[in-house]
C-alpha cells in the first residue's frame, strides 16, 4: 500500500480529459468543492487504458494530487 494514501475522493465519478494508461499520466476532471478540477490520473490496476471522454470511478488519491481510477461499474453507467 502506498504511504500517502488518501480516501477523500474515493467514489467520485470523473471524466477523462487526457488518456489514462499503463506507464502514462493521464488527466481526469472531478467535481470538488462546488467546482471542477483537473487531477493527474493513473489506472488503479496499472494496466487498463481509459480514452478521453470515458467516465471513471476514483479509487483513491495519492498525495499530493494523483488519483487512481477504474472503470465505472455498470450500475452507475446510466447517471450523467
C-alpha positions as YAML, in Angstrom:
chain: A
units: angstrom
residues:
- id: 1
  name: UNK
  ca: [0.00, 0.00, 0.00]
- id: 2
  name: UNK
  ca: [1.23, 3.49, -0.81]
- id: 3
  name: UNK
  ca: [2.45, 5.65, 2.05]
- id: 4
  name: UNK
  ca: [0.40, 8.77, 1.36]
- id: 5
  name: UNK
  ca: [-2.95, 7.22, 0.52]
- id: 6
  name: UNK
  ca: [-5.98, 9.46, 0.88]
- id: 7
  name: UNK
  ca: [-9.61, 8.35, 0.52]
- id: 8
  name: UNK
  ca: [-11.16, 11.85, 0.39]
- id: 9
  name: UNK
  ca: [-12.03, 11.48, -3.33]
- id: 10
  name: UNK
  ca: [-12.93, 7.77, -3.26]
- id: 11
  name: UNK
  ca: [-16.22, 7.17, -5.04]
- id: 12
  name: UNK
  ca: [-16.16, 10.36, -7.10]
- id: 13
  name: UNK
  ca: [-17.04, 9.97, -10.76]
- id: 14
  name: UNK
  ca: [-14.87, 11.83, -13.24]
- id: 15
  name: UNK
  ca: [-14.46, 12.29, -16.97]
- id: 16
  name: UNK
  ca: [-11.15, 11.50, -18.65]
- id: 17
  name: UNK
  ca: [-9.63, 14.56, -20.36]
- id: 18
  name: UNK
  ca: [-6.19, 13.08, -21.05]
- id: 19
  name: UNK
  ca: [-5.84, 9.39, -21.92]
- id: 20
  name: UNK
  ca: [-5.03, 7.24, -18.89]
- id: 21
  name: UNK
  ca: [-3.00, 4.09, -19.39]
- id: 22
  name: UNK
  ca: [-0.10, 1.93, -18.24]
- id: 23
  name: UNK
  ca: [3.09, 3.92, -17.88]
- id: 24
  name: UNK
  ca: [1.34, 7.21, -18.64]
- id: 25
  name: UNK
  ca: [-0.02, 10.01, -16.53]
- id: 26
  name: UNK
  ca: [-3.46, 10.97, -17.79]
- id: 27
  name: UNK
  ca: [-5.96, 13.51, -16.55]
- id: 28
  name: UNK
  ca: [-9.46, 13.40, -15.13]
- id: 29
  name: UNK
  ca: [-11.91, 16.20, -14.29]
- id: 30
  name: UNK
  ca: [-13.72, 15.90, -10.96]
- id: 31
  name: UNK
  ca: [-16.42, 17.97, -9.29]
- id: 32
  name: UNK
  ca: [-14.95, 19.13, -5.99]
- id: 33
  name: UNK
  ca: [-15.73, 21.91, -3.54]
- id: 34
  name: UNK
  ca: [-18.52, 23.34, -5.70]
- id: 35
  name: UNK
  ca: [-16.42, 23.48, -8.87]
- id: 36
  name: UNK
  ca: [-14.48, 21.31, -11.28]
- id: 37
  name: UNK
  ca: [-10.78, 20.50, -11.00]
- id: 38
  name: UNK
  ca: [-8.30, 18.57, -13.13]
- id: 39
  name: UNK
  ca: [-6.31, 15.80, -11.47]
- id: 40
  name: UNK
  ca: [-3.42, 13.74, -12.85]
- id: 41
  name: UNK
  ca: [-4.64, 10.14, -13.11]
- id: 42
  name: UNK
  ca: [-3.32, 6.60, -13.37]
- id: 43
  name: UNK
  ca: [-5.15, 3.28, -13.81]
- id: 44
  name: UNK
  ca: [-5.89, 1.55, -10.49]
- id: 45
  name: UNK
  ca: [-4.93, -1.86, -11.86]
- id: 46
  name: UNK
  ca: [-1.84, -0.49, -13.60]
- id: 47
  name: UNK
  ca: [-2.78, -1.94, -16.97]
- id: 48
  name: UNK
  ca: [-6.10, -0.63, -18.27]
- id: 49
  name: UNK
  ca: [-6.38, 2.24, -20.75]
- id: 50
  name: UNK
  ca: [-9.18, 4.82, -20.47]
- id: 51
  name: UNK
  ca: [-9.76, 7.04, -23.52]
- id: 52
  name: UNK
  ca: [-10.70, 10.72, -23.46]
- id: 53
  name: UNK
  ca: [-14.39, 11.16, -22.67]
- id: 54
  name: UNK
  ca: [-14.81, 7.96, -20.67]
- id: 55
  name: UNK
  ca: [-16.34, 8.23, -17.20]
- id: 56
  name: UNK
  ca: [-14.29, 6.61, -14.43]
- id: 57
  name: UNK
  ca: [-14.54, 5.94, -10.70]
- id: 58
  name: UNK
  ca: [-11.88, 7.27, -8.29]
- id: 59
  name: UNK
  ca: [-10.45, 4.59, -6.01]
- id: 60
  name: UNK
  ca: [-8.07, 6.82, -4.04]
- id: 61
  name: UNK
  ca: [-5.92, 9.92, -4.11]
- id: 62
  name: UNK
  ca: [-2.15, 9.64, -3.78]
- id: 63
  name: UNK
  ca: [-0.82, 12.87, -2.33]
- id: 64
  name: UNK
  ca: [-0.20, 15.48, -3.43]
- id: 65
  name: UNK
  ca: [-2.90, 15.04, -6.12]
- id: 66
  name: UNK
  ca: [-2.73, 11.95, -8.36]
- id: 67
  name: UNK
  ca: [-5.94, 9.92, -8.47]
- id: 68
  name: UNK
  ca: [-6.14, 6.21, -9.26]
- id: 69
  name: UNK
  ca: [-9.22, 5.26, -11.25]
- id: 70
  name: UNK
  ca: [-11.07, 2.22, -12.54]
- id: 71
  name: UNK
  ca: [-13.92, 1.60, -14.96]
- id: 72
  name: UNK
  ca: [-17.29, 2.91, -13.88]
- id: 73
  name: UNK
  ca: [-19.43, -0.05, -12.72]
- id: 74
  name: UNK
  ca: [-22.46, -0.90, -14.87]
- id: 75
  name: UNK
  ca: [-24.96, 0.14, -12.20]
- id: 76
  name: UNK
  ca: [-23.58, 3.71, -12.34]
- id: 77
  name: UNK
  ca: [-23.40, 3.97, -16.15]
- id: 78
  name: UNK
  ca: [-26.89, 5.47, -16.59]
- id: 79
  name: UNK
  ca: [-26.19, 8.52, -14.38]
- id: 80
  name: UNK
  ca: [-24.90, 11.68, -16.05]
...
